[in-house]
Amino acid sequence: MANILEETLKDINREKIQLNQNEIERNNALLKQMTEYLITELKKDPFFKSIYERFFFGGSYYDGLKVGKPNEFDIDLLFKLPLNASPTIRVDDNYPGFVQVQLPTIDLLRTNPTSVDYSSMRKLVNDGNYLSIDRIMKWFQSRVDIAKNALANRADLDFAFSRTSVKNKGPAITFTIRNNATCDEFDVDFVPCFKFFNTKWPANCKPFRRELVDSKDQLTQEFLVVPKPKDAYSTTYMRLSFQGQERVLIHDKGHLKAAIRLLKLYRDKEHDEKIKSYYFKTMAMWALEDPTFRYKNATLSSIFMQLLERYINVVGKKKLQYYWNPSFNLFQESDATFLRDLHNRLLYFQKDLKSDNADKIKKHFGCDVDVGGLGGLLKGLGIKDDSGASTSTDNDQGIGSTVGAVAGVIGVGAIIGLGIWRALAHNNRQQNNQN
């Protein structure tokens, strides 16, 4: 007997999640060109050039967790701090998941000059020599604006900047890029990050995992400090990021990524924007530590139902622990009423998934459903369904191929009539052949 849930989830993945390869290649080529041009302009500033090291493609798309069109990208610009300023990570158990970065010997840049300009570096720290989020973002935005304006005046580029915005609660500067040839648009988030080698790994976090080091990816040996504030009152506590090790952690785990994408699709259908994409990756990383979690040789539906059960549990408990520091509850600022409502909806969702009813399952993902058994009727009449797969062996392809469009206009009654007409026509052909 066919596994209805398994086949339905695979259908949903094909219909709603798989990305258009041509669009991927076109946007990637344009993204690479734009990034190279922008960084070339940014490096015309001597201070930027002295602390900039490289960029990193981050976010859902490059983690293999993107849902929908390939039209949102994250690029982290990685900065290194001068060693003779003695960059130091300061942890505070009252702020799990966040750290301060202090440059206690920053004045040595003045008395012992290096390639890093002292006065410029000084503008990024407060009176206690701690990196200041406000000062970092003011500097970063000013440099990006200058570079963007320089590119905007060039006529030899394949792209143009449609809009620029700064996220209120995050460090990203978002560009909307337009393809001059197709007029298609996509968004790119540029995020400033300070990188540290694993020898400075934060003391109050899970230890550095050497087995997650990938020789082809330097970031697996590093961690990032991102000028994303803990709250509106925080100016020096910045968010930790372990993207390199996380990417290795969820890599090559069977259908795990596909299951995460399906959960994200369900979230989007329900408009639960308060549930961040990172939360699903966090649930998956915790699952991989659980010996009862089965992913090797497991079906997509099996992994999906296991992750959904975890989703229901953490929402019900109103507690999702940050993977790298379990004392940080990612739901700590979430509205209790929202989580209670979400918990009830997830239980209803889970019940429908167990119903062996493909239409009940598909409606939760925003897919077309077989209203009133129309799909079965069409199959019985030998007419093509919406997927374009013919259920008939005769040659009436013209009629079958138009049914999907006709159904939306003339309704089920007309479809039945059309089926009867086909049956009569088929019967007449048989009689003529006999004569």
N, C-alpha and C positions, 0 to 999 in steps of 0.2 A: 504494500500500500504506500502510495506516495506521501511524503512528509509535506503537508499543505503549507505549514509555516515556513519551512525551509525554501520551498519553491516560490512562495509569495515574497519572502524577503529578498530573494535573488531577483525577482521581477522588479521589485521596488528599487533595488540598487541599480539595475539597468535603466529603468525609466527616469529616476529622479536624481541619481547621485553621480553616475559616471560622467566625467568631464569630456568636453569636445576636444579631441586631440589637435585639430587644426587651430582652434582658438588658443589652446595652451601654447603651441609652438609660436604663434604670432605674438601673443602677449609677452611670452618669455624673451623673445628676441628684442622686442621694444623695451622691456624692462631692463635688460642688460645694457642696451645702448644708453638709456636715460641715466641709469646709475653711474656708468662710467663717465659720462659727460658731467654729471652733477658733482661727482667726487673730484674730478679734474679741476672744476671751478672752485670747489671748497678748499682744495689744497693750495690755491694761490694765496691763501692767508697763512703766513709763516707759523703762527701758533697752532692753528688747526693741523697743519702738516706735521708739526713736531710731535703731537700726541696721538694722531690718527694712526691706526695700524692696518685694519682691514674691515671688510663688511661681511655680514653673515645673513644668509637667507633664513629667516625664522618663520614662526607662525604655522597655522593649520595646513596651508598649501604644501609647504616643504616637509611637514611631518607626515604627509599622506592622509590627512584628516579633513580635507576641504570638502564641503558640500555645496552643490550648485555650480554656478559659472566660475571659471578661473579669472575673477575680476577684482580680487583683493590680495595684496601681497604685503609682507612685513620684511623690512630690511633693517638690521641692527648695525649701526656704525660703532665699531669697537675702538675705544681709546685706552691708551696705556698711560699711567701716571709716572712722573719722573722718580727714579729710585732714590735719588739723594734727598727727596722730600719725605722719605720713609712712609709711604702709604700704608695705613694700618686699618684693619677691619675691627670695628667695635661692635660687640653684640650686647644685647640687653634682653633678658628673659621676659621682660614685660612687652617686648615688641618682636615676637617670633615671626620669622619670615622676612624681617627687615634688619638692616644694619646701618651703621654710620661709617663713613670713610674719613679718617683724619690724616692730615699731612703735617705731622708735628715738627718736621725740620724744613718746612717750606722756605724759610728765610735763607737756607743754604743756597737756594737758587740765585739769590742776589749776591752773596759773598763768594760763591763758587759757581760761576756761570756754566750752564750746559746749553744744549740746543733748545731747551724750553725757556721761553721768556718768563721772567719772574713776575712782572707786573700783570701779564695776561693770566698767569696761573693764579695769582692772588685774587683776581676778580671772581674766581669760581668758589672761593671759600669764605666762611664767616670769620668773626673775630677769634673764634676758638680753633681756627684752622680746619674746620669740618667742611666737606663739600656741601654746598647749599643747592637745593633743588631749584629754587627760584633763580639763582644766579646762573646755574648751568643752562636752564631753559632759555633765559634771556639771551645768553651768548649764542647758544645753538640756533635759535630762531633767527637771530640777526645774520649769522653767517649763511644759513640756508636761503634766506630771503635775497641776499646779495647774489648768491650763485644762481638762484632761480631766475632772477631778473636779467642776469647776464645771458642766460640761455634763451629767455623769452624773446630777446631781440634778434636771434639768429634765424635765418630763413632756410638753412641747409639741413634742418633736423626732420626726422620722420614723426616727431611727436610734438605736442603742445601742452602747456599746463592750463587746464580748464579752471580748477579751483584749488585753493590752499586753505587748510583749516588746522587748528590746534585743539586737541582733545582736552577737555576741562580736567578730567581726572587721570590723565595719563601723560607720558612724555612724548607721544608721537606727534610728528608733524605730518599731516596727510595731504598728499598730492592727488588730484584727479587728473589722470593723463589721458589725452585724446590721441588716437591713432590718426594721423593726417590723411592716410590713404582710405581708411574705412569709416572714420568718424566714430568708431567704437571707443568706449571709455573704460578705464579701470582705476582703482584706488591703490596707492602705495603709502604705507606708513613707514616713515623714517624715524628710528628711535636711537638716541644716544645711549651708549652703555660703556661702563668701565670694566675692563677685564682683569681678572686676577688668576694667577696660577694656583694649582691645587695645594701648594705649600701654605697658602693663606686661607685654606678652607674654613668656613665659619665653625666655631667650636660648638655651638648649640644646634647644629644640624646633623642629619645622618652623615656618617663618614664618607669620604671620597671612595668610590668603588673602582678599583683598578681594572676589574674585569669588564667595565663598560668603556674602556679607552679604545678608540678606533684610531689607528695610526694614520688614516686618511683624513681625519677630522680633528684638528687641533683643539677645537672647543670642548671635546670630550675630556680634556685634561685641565679645563679651566671652568670658572664660573663668572657670572656677570652681576654687576650692581647697576640697577636701572633707576634713574631719577623719577620713580613713581612714588608719590607720598603715601604713607599709611592712612592719613586722614587730612582734613583741611587745615589742621593745626601743625602738622609735621613739616618741617623744612629741611631736616637733615637725615631722617630715617628713610632709607631707600630700599626698594624691593630687590630680593635676591632672584636670580634666574640660573637654572641649571639645564638649559636647553640641550646642550651637547649630550650629556649623559641620559637625559630623558628620551632623546631621539633613538639612542641605541637600545634603551630599555624596552621600548615598545616595538622595535624592529623585528621582523621575521617571527611573528607570533601567530601564525595561522590567519584566521579570519578576525583577529582582534581589531584591527583598524577598520575593517568593514563594519563591524558591530558598533564601534564608536561613531562612525559616520551616520549609521541608521538612527542612533539615539539623538544625534544632533539634528537630523532631519525631522524627527518627531518633535523635538524642542522648538524648531523653527515653525512647524505647522501650528503648534500651540501658542506661539508668540511668547514663549517664556524667556525673554531676553535677559532676565536676572540670573539665569543659569548660564554661566560663562563656559565657553568651549574648553577652557583649561580644566574645569571641574570633571569633565568626562575622562580626560587623560589622567587626571589624578585618581579617579575610581579604578581605571584600568591598571595603573601602576601598583596600587594597593592589592588589586586582585592577583597580580602576578606574584605577590609575596605569600599568598594563601595556598597552602598545599592542596586544598580541596578544589581550587579553581582549575578547570580542565580546558586547555586550549590546544594541546598537541593532538592533531588528527581529529579535532572536534569540528562539527558542522557549524555553519554560520548561525543557525537558529539556536544551537546549544550555547554558544558563546554570548549571543545577544541576550538570551533569557537569563544567563548568569549575571551579566552586567546590569540588566534591568532590575534584578532582585537586589543588587547592591545599591542601585540608584534609589529604589523604594526605601531601603533601610536607612540610608544616610539622610534622606529627606524627612523620613518619619522621626528620626532622632534629632533632626535639626543640627547635625554635626557631620562635617566633612573635613577630616584632618589633612592639613598640608603634608604632602608626601615627605618633604625634606625636614620638616619640624612638626611632629604630630600635635604639639601644644597650640598650634595655630589653626583655629577653626575657620575654614573658608566661608562658612555660613554665618559667622558671628554677627554680621551686620544685615543679614537677610530678614525680611519681614516675616514674623511668625505666621500671620494669617495667609500670606502667599504660600509658604511652605506647607501649611496644613491643606490648603486647597490643591496644591500640586500633588501631595501625597495621595489624596482621594482620587485624583484623575489618573495617576499612575497605576493605582490598583484596578481601576476600571479598564485601563489600557491593557494591563497584564491579563485580565480576565478574557478580553476579546482575543488576545493573541493565542490563548489556549482553546479557542472555540472551534478551530479547524474550519473557519469561515473566511475565505480569502477576502471577500468584500469588507467584512468587519475590520479585518487587519489593515487593508489598504486605505480605508477612510482616515485612519489615524496619521497617515503619512501624506495626505493631500493628493492621493492618486485617484484616477477615475475608477468608479466601481460599477459593477454589473447590476444596475437598478432594475428591480422587478424580474430578474432572471433573463434579461435581454440577451446576454451572452450565450446562454444555453439555447435560446430560441434561434439565434443566428447560426449556431453550430448545427442545430438540427435541420436548418434550411439550407445548409451548405454555403453560408455567406461569410465573407471575411470578417474577422473581428478587428478591433482597433489597432492591434499590433501589426496588422498586415499579413498575418499568417493564415493562409487559406485552409478552410476545413472541408473543402470540396475538391473532387477530382475532375469535375467537368471543366469546360472552357469558358464559362460565363464570367471571366475575370473583370470585364467592364462594369457589370452590375455590382459584383462583390466589392470592388475597390472604392465605390462611391458611397457605400452604406454608412460608414462612419460620419461623413459630412451630412448625408441626407437625414440621418437620425436626429441630429440636433435641430433640424428645421421643421420636419414634418411629423416627428413623433413616432411613438411605438406603433400606433394603429396603422400608419402608412407602411411601416416596416413589415408588419404582419401581412398586409395586402400585397406588398412586393414579394414576400415569400410565397404566398399563394399563387401569384402570377408566375413565379419561377417554376413552381411545382406543375402547374397546368402546361407551361411551355415545354417542360421536360417530358411530360406525358404525351403531348402532341408529337414531339420528335420521335418518341419510341414507336407511336402508331404509324407514323410516316415510314419509319425504317422497316416495320413489319409489312407494310403495303409494297 
